[in-house]
Amino acid sequence: SDTPDLHLLLSCSLPLLEQGDFACDAAGVLSDSSSELYVTESTAYLALSGWNDELYLEPDFVSWGFSSRLNDSQLQTHRQTWLARFDLINFGTPELARVQGELRSQFWLKELDGDLHVLSNTGSGEDANVLLHRVGRQDFTHTGQSLIAPRTTMPGEVHGPARLTSKAAYVVQAANNDDVMSVTSSVSMSILDLHQDGITQLELEFEPDRLETIQEHLLVTGHTNNQLKFALLQDQAKPYLLDQLALYGFQQSEHRSHAFNFGQPATGRTVFGLPVITQAAANNDTSDYIDRVSDLLLIDMSENRLQMLGLVDMASHAKPEPKCEHSCFDWYGNARLFFVGERIFALSADQLVELRLVSNAVQKVAQIRLTAPIN
């Protein structure tokens, strides 16, 4: 790279920290700036996007994406990703492997039975392909010179979220007409089998912007015509639709993965939550996006059915942080629901609310303002 960054992974001893000694080991690689981190119980992977060796040898090539002899579409076919594998048990020098194409998310990686499944996108326009690789433990070496061939190739680009589960790779592709938000449009989602060759197509009535795994299910969330829509699928190589839910007048206010959470606050009950704002509030709100306060929407998905439990009002009590004194965009998102055993908590701006699940509704137990003066 002409502008290399040092990507470091640190391993720190928590028992020593309790004794007043913060001791860490570090290992890393030099690469271009883009990276995605994926961590399992015993292994950490860094996906480092780059280019093939041929381009780096050109005198006028720039690693952010310029070559005098290639246009943008041709250039994208030379995209590669280095995979650095760190053993967290015997921490030390990483081993490397290479795949064709570019990764855009840690959710494009999945370790199963010692193999790393990797989703990547290569090329653009008519030259674009979605690639699915299976990288075995033996494919990682100290040089990573060999390019791992994809086991499945599918024409097209990823036009939205994608996610690997233990069964399949879910890839959202382009809508079948120009107006993806219209009532009549449908969006194609491709499902690539991780364990054997096979691609299944599933048509959705809305454009997804979030894919989440909940136990043996895949939850698809999106918007159309002022509606917040959910589709619950059985997670398998040929998934089928279990239930759908459309809520008029809401939209997600936070799309980062950290804003989504689910739990089982009661026996046989599975509940998830999302930060939302009402469509009316969005239309009438002239303030900056960072000043908005999200409410929390709770959905029950027990017995494979989606049912709204309630909306926790946070916005009418919260006070946004003035002038981003501490942080406007924290890594955890500006709002979320979380579970501790049977207890449910809603966090948004400076408000923390405890909730209780009662039959098919949620009730407030307590509420505090985190920035209130201490008496």
C-alpha positions in Angstrom: 0.0 0.0 0.0 1.1 3.6 -0.6 -0.7 4.6 2.6 -0.3 1.7 5.0 -2.0 1.4 8.4 -0.9 -0.9 11.2 -3.9 -3.0 12.3 -3.3 -4.2 15.9 -5.1 -6.8 17.9 -4.5 -6.5 21.7 -4.8 -9.3 24.2 -5.0 -8.0 27.8 -5.1 -9.9 31.1 -8.1 -9.1 33.2 -6.9 -11.0 36.3 -3.7 -8.8 36.3 -5.8 -5.7 35.9 -7.6 -6.6 39.2 -4.1 -6.6 40.7 -3.3 -3.1 39.4 -1.3 -4.3 36.4 -2.6 -3.6 32.9 -0.5 -6.0 30.7 -1.3 -6.6 27.1 0.3 -8.4 24.2 -0.1 -7.1 20.6 0.1 -8.6 17.2 -0.8 -7.0 13.9 -0.4 -6.5 10.1 0.4 -3.7 7.8 -2.3 -3.1 5.2 -4.6 -0.5 3.6 -6.9 1.3 6.0 -10.1 -0.6 5.5 -10.7 -3.6 7.9 -13.5 -5.6 9.5 -13.0 -7.5 12.7 -14.8 -10.9 13.4 -14.2 -12.7 16.7 -15.2 -16.2 17.8 -14.5 -17.9 21.2 -11.0 -19.0 20.2 -10.1 -17.0 17.1 -10.1 -13.5 15.7 -10.1 -12.6 12.0 -9.2 -9.3 10.4 -10.6 -8.9 6.9 -8.3 -6.4 5.1 -9.4 -5.1 1.7 -6.7 -4.5 -0.9 -5.8 -5.1 -4.5 -3.9 -7.8 -6.4 -0.1 -7.6 -6.7 -0.2 -6.5 -10.3 -1.8 -3.2 -9.5 0.6 -2.3 -6.6 3.5 -2.6 -9.1 2.1 0.1 -11.4 3.9 3.4 -10.9 0.8 5.6 -11.0 -1.5 3.3 -9.1 -3.1 4.8 -5.9 -4.5 2.4 -3.3 -7.7 4.4 -2.8 -8.7 3.3 -6.3 -6.9 4.8 -9.3 -5.2 3.3 -12.3 -4.5 5.1 -15.6 -5.1 2.0 -17.7 -8.4 0.8 -16.0 -11.8 2.4 -15.6 -13.7 2.1 -12.3 -15.6 -1.1 -13.4 -12.4 -2.8 -14.5 -10.6 -1.7 -11.4 -13.1 -3.4 -9.1 -12.4 -6.8 -10.6 -8.9 -6.6 -9.1 -10.2 -6.2 -5.6 -8.9 -8.7 -3.1 -9.3 -9.3 0.7 -6.6 -10.6 3.0 -7.8 -12.6 5.9 -5.5 -12.5 9.0 -6.2 -15.2 11.5 -5.2 -14.7 15.2 -5.2 -17.6 17.6 -6.6 -16.2 20.9 -5.4 -19.2 22.9 -1.8 -19.2 21.7 -1.6 -15.5 20.9 1.1 -14.5 18.4 1.9 -13.9 14.8 -1.2 -14.1 12.6 -1.6 -16.5 9.6 -3.0 -15.3 6.3 -5.2 -16.3 3.4 -6.6 -14.4 0.4 -9.9 -14.3 -1.4 -11.1 -12.4 -4.4 -13.5 -9.5 -3.9 -14.3 -7.1 -1.1 -16.0 -7.5 2.3 -18.1 -4.8 3.7 -19.2 -6.2 7.1 -18.2 -8.6 9.8 -21.5 -10.3 9.1 -20.0 -11.5 5.8 -17.9 -13.9 7.9 -18.9 -17.1 9.7 -16.8 -19.8 11.3 -18.3 -23.3 11.4 -16.5 -26.5 12.4 -13.1 -24.9 11.9 -13.8 -23.5 8.4 -14.3 -19.8 7.8 -17.1 -19.0 5.3 -16.5 -15.7 3.5 -18.9 -13.7 1.4 -17.4 -11.1 -1.0 -18.4 -8.8 -3.9 -16.2 -8.3 -6.9 -16.6 -6.0 -9.9 -19.4 -3.7 -10.6 -22.3 -3.3 -13.1 -22.3 -6.2 -15.7 -19.0 -7.5 -14.3 -20.2 -7.8 -10.8 -20.4 -11.2 -8.9 -21.2 -12.3 -5.4 -18.7 -14.9 -4.2 -19.0 -17.4 -1.4 -15.7 -19.0 -0.1 -14.9 -21.7 2.4 -11.5 -21.2 3.8 -10.2 -24.2 5.7 -7.7 -24.1 8.6 -5.0 -25.5 6.3 -5.5 -22.6 3.9 -4.0 -20.1 6.4 -0.3 -19.8 6.1 2.4 -17.3 7.1 2.6 -15.9 3.6 -1.0 -16.2 2.3 0.2 -16.2 -1.3 -2.4 -18.6 -2.8 -5.8 -17.1 -3.7 -8.7 -19.3 -2.4 -11.1 -20.1 -5.2 -14.8 -19.4 -4.5 -17.1 -22.4 -4.1 -20.2 -20.5 -5.2 -20.4 -17.6 -7.7 -23.6 -15.7 -8.3 -23.9 -12.8 -10.8 -24.9 -9.4 -9.4 -24.0 -7.0 -6.6 -25.0 -6.8 -3.0 -27.6 -3.9 -2.8 -28.3 -3.8 0.9 -27.6 -5.9 3.9 -26.1 -9.4 3.8 -25.6 -11.9 6.6 -24.1 -15.4 7.1 -25.8 -17.8 9.5 -24.9 -21.4 10.3 -27.1 -22.5 7.4 -26.8 -20.0 4.6 -25.7 -16.7 3.2 -28.5 -14.2 2.8 -27.9 -11.5 0.2 -30.2 -8.6 -0.7 -30.1 -7.7 -4.4 -31.7 -5.1 -6.6 -35.4 -4.4 -6.7 -37.3 -5.5 -9.8 -38.2 -1.9 -10.8 -36.9 1.6 -10.3 -39.1 2.5 -7.4 -38.1 0.2 -4.6 -40.4 1.9 -2.2 -43.6 1.5 -4.2 -46.4 -0.8 -3.2 -46.0 -3.0 -6.3 -42.2 -3.4 -6.1 -40.5 -6.5 -4.8 -36.9 -7.1 -3.7 -35.1 -10.3 -4.4 -33.1 -11.9 -1.6 -30.7 -14.7 -2.6 -29.9 -17.5 -0.2 -26.7 -19.4 -0.8 -26.4 -22.8 0.9 -23.2 -23.0 3.1 -22.9 -26.7 3.1 -23.7 -27.7 -0.5 -24.2 -26.1 -3.8 -27.5 -24.3 -4.2 -29.0 -20.9 -4.5 -32.6 -20.1 -3.6 -34.5 -16.8 -4.5 -37.0 -15.3 -2.1 -39.2 -12.3 -3.1 -39.9 -9.7 -0.4 -42.6 -7.0 -0.6 -40.3 -4.3 0.9 -36.6 -3.2 0.7 -34.7 -4.7 3.7 -32.3 -2.5 5.7 -31.6 -4.9 8.6 -31.0 -8.7 8.8 -30.8 -10.2 12.3 -30.5 -13.8 13.6 -32.7 -14.8 16.5 -32.1 -18.4 17.5 -33.1 -20.5 14.4 -34.8 -17.5 12.7 -33.9 -14.7 10.5 -35.6 -11.4 11.1 -35.8 -9.0 8.0 -36.7 -5.4 8.7 -37.4 -2.6 6.2 -39.7 0.3 5.2 -42.2 1.0 2.5 -45.0 3.6 2.2 -44.6 5.0 5.7 -44.7 1.5 7.2 -42.1 -0.3 9.3 -42.2 -3.9 8.1 -40.9 -7.2 9.6 -40.7 -10.6 8.0 -39.8 -13.7 10.1 -38.1 -16.5 8.3 -37.1 -20.0 9.3 -33.3 -20.0 8.9 -32.3 -22.7 6.5 -30.8 -23.2 3.0 -34.4 -22.9 1.6 -36.1 -20.6 4.1 -39.8 -20.1 4.3 -41.9 -17.2 5.6 -43.3 -17.7 9.1 -45.0 -14.4 9.7 -45.1 -10.7 8.7 -45.9 -7.5 10.6 -46.5 -4.0 9.2 -46.7 -1.0 11.5 -47.9 2.3 10.0 -46.2 5.6 11.0 -42.9 4.3 12.3 -39.3 4.3 11.0 -36.1 3.0 12.4 -33.9 5.7 13.9 -30.7 3.6 14.3 -29.5 1.1 11.8 -26.3 -0.1 13.5 -26.3 -3.7 14.7 -25.7 -2.6 18.3 -29.2 -1.0 18.5 -30.9 -4.4 18.0 -31.3 -6.8 20.9 -33.5 -9.7 21.9 -34.1 -11.8 25.0 -36.4 -14.2 26.8 -37.8 -12.3 29.8 -40.4 -15.1 30.5 -40.6 -18.8 29.9 -41.6 -19.4 26.3 -41.5 -15.8 25.3 -39.0 -14.2 22.9 -39.0 -10.4 22.7 -36.9 -8.0 20.6 -36.7 -4.2 20.4 -35.7 -1.4 18.0 -35.2 2.3 18.4 -37.8 4.2 16.3 -39.3 7.6 15.7 -42.8 8.2 14.5 -43.2 9.3 10.9 -45.0 12.4 12.0 -42.1 13.4 14.3 -39.7 12.8 11.4 -41.7 14.9 9.1 -42.2 17.8 11.5 -38.7 17.7 13.1 -36.5 20.4 11.8 -33.7 19.7 14.3 -30.4 18.0 13.4 -30.5 14.2 13.3 -28.2 13.9 16.3 -30.6 15.9 18.5 -33.5 13.4 18.0 -34.4 11.1 20.8 -35.6 7.6 19.9 -38.5 5.7 21.4 -38.2 2.0 21.9 -40.5 -0.5 20.1 -41.0 -3.9 21.5 -42.1 -6.9 19.4 -43.0 -10.4 20.6 -42.1 -13.3 18.3 -43.1 -16.2 20.4 -44.6 -19.3 18.6 -43.3 -17.9 15.3 -45.7 -15.0 15.3 -45.0 -11.3 15.4 -47.0 -9.1 17.7 -46.4 -5.6 18.9 -46.1 -5.4 22.6 -45.9 -1.6 22.9 -44.0 1.6 22.4 -41.9 3.0 25.2 -42.1 6.7 25.3 -38.6 8.1 25.8 -38.6 11.3 23.7 -41.0 13.3 25.9 -38.8 12.9 29.0 -35.3 12.8 27.6 -33.0 15.7 26.9 -30.5 15.4 24.1 -26.9 16.0 24.9 -26.2 19.7 24.3 -23.7 20.5 21.5 -22.3 16.9 21.5 -20.4 17.6 24.7 -19.4 14.0 25.2 -20.3 12.2 21.9 -22.9 12.5 19.2 -22.4 9.1 17.7 -21.3 6.6 20.3 -20.3 3.1 19.0 -23.3 1.5 20.8 -25.9 3.7 19.1 -28.0 6.4 20.7 -30.7 4.0 21.9 -31.3 0.3 22.6 -33.3 -2.3 24.5 -31.4 -4.8 26.6 -32.3 -7.8 28.9 -30.9 -9.0 32.2 -32.6 -12.2 33.1 -36.3 -11.5 33.4 -35.7 -7.7 33.6 -36.1 -5.5 30.5 -34.3 -2.1 30.2 -34.8 0.7 27.6 -32.1 3.2 27.1 -32.4 6.4 25.1 -30.5 9.7 25.4 -30.3 10.3 29.2 -33.3 8.1 30.1 -33.1 4.6 31.5 -36.4 2.8 32.0 -37.1 -0.6 33.5 -40.0 -2.6 32.0 -41.9 -5.7 33.0 -43.7 -8.0 30.6 -47.3 -8.5 31.7 -49.3 -10.8 29.5 -49.2 -9.2 26.0 -48.0 -5.7 27.1 -45.1 -4.0 28.8 -45.4 -1.9 31.9 -42.9 0.7 33.3 -41.4 -0.3 36.6 -39.0 2.6 37.2 -37.4 5.4 35.3 -34.4 7.6 36.0 -32.6 10.4 34.2 -28.9 9.6 34.0 -27.8 13.2 33.8 -29.9 14.5 36.7 -28.1 16.1 39.6 -27.4 13.9 42.6 -28.9 15.1 45.8 
